[in-house]
Amino acid sequence: MVVTPIPSISQIHSAILGEGEWKGFVKRKAGNSEMPELIDVIIERNWLMSDNTKILVRKARDQDIPAVVEIDAEAFSPYGTAEKPETFQLRLTAFPDGFIILVADNEIAAYGCSEKWLTEREPGLDENPLTTHQPDGRIFCITAMAVKMNYRGKGFGLLILDRLIELARREGCRKIILETTHAQGLFLKRGFQTVQNRTERAISLDVMSLDLKSHGRND
Ligand SMILES: CC(C)(COP(=O)(O)OP(=O)(O)OC[C@H]1O[C@@H](n2cnc3c(N)ncnc32)[C@H](O)[C@@H]1OP(=O)(O)O)[C@@H](O)C(=O)NCCC(=O)NCCS
């Protein structure tokens, strides 16, 4: 029988430093907490929740887009801010590292996507990321994130948000920007502040931002 050893933390750090992608399977519970312990693996992370739900956070793939579009429509249609399927496909094409999904027991339960800009500005719905994403940009825009209705309230939203914040740091970005109609409370938990309010499609959106320089690492 071939046993794949779980990598040591230093091996994982080697992977982060570019010696290769580690795609092993790590399962850990954080004591009695529902929230899984974060393990520093760049490409994929796996957790086992205390209710035995297997969680995987990984980069999105083309075949994930229909499920992402479904979650987006479920989450944002009630607010009139759902985006077009092609927008998600283009986001994956423009910045594949910035598009992640969370799989719970083999079902796509949440997603988060992003792009980088050279200068700070208001986000917009259904923008063309092939035009707006700038690989050298240091403003990290979370263009959308959502958790499927029946998976909400389990910490998945924060898991996605934390991975995106970590990604923004790793990409050398100095600020994260996003907009939301109703989820300000989630972002306040990670130190985001409302910086502006704007209206699109007659919907009121709060623009929120997080300054990474004044927020822990990367300063
Ligand atoms: C916002 C959203 C992503 C949160 O996902 P979730 O998995 O339910 O959130 P979590 O379980 O990780 O919540 C973590 C914490 O944030 C809080 N929180 C989550 N959503 C919140 C909201 N809309 N308002 C206030 N607080 C919220 C939770 O109460 C929880 O706090 P607690 O730990 O003190 O109980 C989800 O409700 C969603 O998909 N909404 C529709 C789409 C959306 O608004 N996306 C964000 C803007 S792009």
The ligand as an SDF file (V2000), in Angstrom:
LIG
                    3D

 48 50  0  0  0  0  0  0  0  0999 V2000
  -22.8500   37.2680    3.0520 C   0  0  0  0  0  0  0  0  0  0  0  0
  -22.6600   35.7570    2.9550 C   0  0  0  0  0  0  0  0  0  0  0  0
  -21.5240   35.4820    1.9680 C   0  0  0  0  0  0  0  0  0  0  0  0
  -22.2890   35.2300    4.3480 C   0  0  0  0  0  0  0  0  0  0  0  0
  -22.0400   33.8340    4.2410 O   0  0  0  0  0  0  0  0  0  0  0  0
  -22.1740   32.8590    5.5120 P   0  0  0  0  0  0  0  0  0  0  0  0
  -21.5010   31.6080    5.1950 O   0  0  0  0  0  0  0  0  0  0  0  0
  -23.5950   32.7730    5.9330 O   0  0  0  0  0  0  0  0  0  0  0  0
  -21.3860   33.6890    6.6090 O   0  0  0  0  0  0  0  0  0  0  0  0
  -20.5990   33.0860    7.8540 P   0  0  0  0  0  0  0  0  0  0  0  0
  -21.3350   31.9060    8.3890 O   0  0  0  0  0  0  0  0  0  0  0  0
  -19.1800   32.9020    7.4700 O   0  0  0  0  0  0  0  0  0  0  0  0
  -20.7240   34.3000    8.8690 O   0  0  0  0  0  0  0  0  0  0  0  0
  -19.6710   34.6520    9.6590 C   0  0  0  0  0  0  0  0  0  0  0  0
  -20.0730   35.8000   10.5310 C   0  0  0  0  0  0  0  0  0  0  0  0
  -20.4890   36.9370    9.7540 O   0  0  0  0  0  0  0  0  0  0  0  0
  -21.8000   37.3190   10.1080 C   0  0  0  0  0  0  0  0  0  0  0  0
  -22.5700   37.6220    8.9170 N   0  0  0  0  0  0  0  0  0  0  0  0
  -22.6790   36.8680    7.8270 C   0  0  0  0  0  0  0  0  0  0  0  0
  -23.4940   37.4590    6.9270 N   0  0  0  0  0  0  0  0  0  0  0  0
  -23.9000   38.6090    7.5030 C   0  0  0  0  0  0  0  0  0  0  0  0
  -24.7580   39.6520    7.0930 C   0  0  0  0  0  0  0  0  0  0  0  0
  -25.3840   39.6400    5.9040 N   0  0  0  0  0  0  0  0  0  0  0  0
  -24.9470   40.6850    7.9200 N   0  0  0  0  0  0  0  0  0  0  0  0
  -24.3470   40.7130    9.1480 C   0  0  0  0  0  0  0  0  0  0  0  0
  -23.5190   39.7470    9.6050 N   0  0  0  0  0  0  0  0  0  0  0  0
  -23.3110   38.7150    8.7840 C   0  0  0  0  0  0  0  0  0  0  0  0
  -22.4090   36.1120   10.7790 C   0  0  0  0  0  0  0  0  0  0  0  0
  -23.4220   36.4790   11.6850 O   0  0  0  0  0  0  0  0  0  0  0  0
  -21.2490   35.4720   11.4530 C   0  0  0  0  0  0  0  0  0  0  0  0
  -20.9890   36.1270   12.6770 O   0  0  0  0  0  0  0  0  0  0  0  0
  -20.8430   35.2900   14.0270 P   0  0  0  0  0  0  0  0  0  0  0  0
  -19.6580   34.3880   13.7830 O   0  0  0  0  0  0  0  0  0  0  0  0
  -20.5860   36.3400   15.0720 O   0  0  0  0  0  0  0  0  0  0  0  0
  -22.1120   34.5530   14.1840 O   0  0  0  0  0  0  0  0  0  0  0  0
  -23.9760   35.0510    2.5190 C   0  0  0  0  0  0  0  0  0  0  0  0
  -25.0100   35.4360    3.3800 O   0  0  0  0  0  0  0  0  0  0  0  0
  -24.3750   35.3690    1.1060 C   0  0  0  0  0  0  0  0  0  0  0  0
  -23.9830   34.6790    0.1820 O   0  0  0  0  0  0  0  0  0  0  0  0
  -25.1830   36.4560    0.9110 N   0  0  0  0  0  0  0  0  0  0  0  0
  -25.6210   36.8680   -0.4100 C   0  0  0  0  0  0  0  0  0  0  0  0
  -24.4900   37.3930   -1.2570 C   0  0  0  0  0  0  0  0  0  0  0  0
  -23.7310   38.5450   -0.6100 C   0  0  0  0  0  0  0  0  0  0  0  0
  -24.3100   39.4200    0.0330 O   0  0  0  0  0  0  0  0  0  0  0  0
  -22.3930   38.5340   -0.7820 N   0  0  0  0  0  0  0  0  0  0  0  0
  -21.5020   39.5230   -0.2010 C   0  0  0  0  0  0  0  0  0  0  0  0
  -21.3400   40.7370   -1.0490 C   0  0  0  0  0  0  0  0  0  0  0  0
  -20.4210   40.4460   -2.5330 S   0  0  0  0  0  0  0  0  0  0  0  0
  1  2  1  0
  2  3  1  0
  2  4  1  0
  2 36  1  0
  4  5  1  0
  5  6  1  0
  6  7  2  0
  6  8  1  0
  6  9  1  0
  9 10  1  0
 10 11  2  0
 10 12  1  0
 10 13  1  0
 13 14  1  0
 14 15  1  0
 15 16  1  0
 15 30  1  0
 16 17  1  0
 17 18  1  0
 17 28  1  0
 18 19  1  0
 18 27  1  0
 19 20  2  0
 20 21  1  0
 21 22  1  0
 21 27  2  0
 22 23  1  0
 22 24  2  0
 24 25  1  0
 25 26  2  0
 26 27  1  0
 28 29  1  0
 28 30  1  0
 30 31  1  0
 31 32  1  0
 32 33  2  0
 32 34  1  0
 32 35  1  0
 36 37  1  0
 36 38  1  0
 38 39  2  0
 38 40  1  0
 40 41  1  0
 41 42  1  0
 42 43  1  0
 43 44  2  0
 43 45  1  0
 45 46  1  0
 46 47  1  0
 47 48  1  0
M  END
$$$$
